[in-house]
Amino acid sequence: MNKGDLFTVFVDGQTMTVCVLGFYSEEYSGEEMVILAVINQDNLVHIPVDDLEPIFSPKKYMN
């Protein structure tokens, strides 16, 4: 699993698409955790990165 990966999972009888947003280690147990976003397929939009540069300047946001 890498940051930005999209995959489909089947949970409680429902199919969901999720995106990996990031990872961190749990402070007390040291267990590696993953931060996921649930994606609604009806709202999924593909936009070229160049089109986003005027909105999200690389100087303002860091990954």
C-alpha positions as CSV (number, residue, x, y, z in Angstrom):
1,M,0.0,0.0,0.0
2,N,1.3,3.4,-1.0
3,K,0.0,6.9,-0.4
4,G,-2.6,7.7,-3.1
5,D,-3.5,4.1,-3.9
6,L,-7.2,3.5,-4.7
7,F,-8.7,0.1,-4.0
8,T,-12.1,-1.5,-3.6
9,V,-13.1,-3.3,-0.4
10,F,-16.2,-5.3,0.5
11,V,-17.4,-4.4,4.1
12,D,-20.7,-5.4,5.7
13,G,-22.2,-6.3,2.4
14,Q,-21.2,-3.0,0.8
15,T,-18.6,-2.3,-1.9
16,M,-16.5,0.8,-1.1
17,T,-13.6,2.5,-2.8
18,V,-11.0,3.9,-0.5
19,C,-7.9,6.0,-1.0
20,V,-4.7,5.8,1.2
21,L,-4.0,9.3,2.5
22,G,-1.1,8.5,4.8
23,F,0.5,6.5,7.6
24,Y,1.5,7.0,11.2
25,S,2.7,5.0,14.2
26,E,0.3,4.8,17.1
27,E,2.0,6.6,20.0
28,Y,1.5,4.1,22.7
29,S,1.5,0.7,21.0
30,G,3.8,1.6,18.1
31,E,1.3,-0.1,15.7
32,E,1.5,1.2,12.2
33,M,-1.9,2.8,11.2
34,V,-3.2,3.9,7.8
35,I,-5.4,6.9,7.2
36,L,-8.1,6.1,4.5
37,A,-10.7,8.2,2.7
38,V,-13.9,6.6,1.5
39,I,-14.6,7.7,-2.1
40,N,-18.0,7.9,-3.6
41,Q,-17.7,6.7,-7.2
42,D,-20.4,9.2,-8.3
43,N,-18.1,12.1,-7.0
44,L,-14.8,10.8,-8.3
45,V,-13.2,13.4,-10.7
46,H,-9.9,13.0,-12.6
47,I,-8.1,16.4,-13.1
48,P,-4.7,17.0,-14.6
49,V,-2.2,18.3,-12.0
50,D,-1.4,21.3,-14.2
51,D,-5.0,22.4,-13.9
52,L,-4.7,22.4,-10.1
53,E,-1.6,24.5,-9.8
54,P,-3.4,27.9,-9.9
55,I,-5.7,26.7,-7.0
56,F,-3.1,24.8,-4.9
57,S,0.2,26.6,-5.2
58,P,3.1,24.2,-4.3
59,K,4.5,27.0,-2.1
60,K,1.3,27.0,0.1
61,Y,0.9,23.2,0.6
62,M,3.4,20.5,1.3
63,N,3.0,16.8,1.2
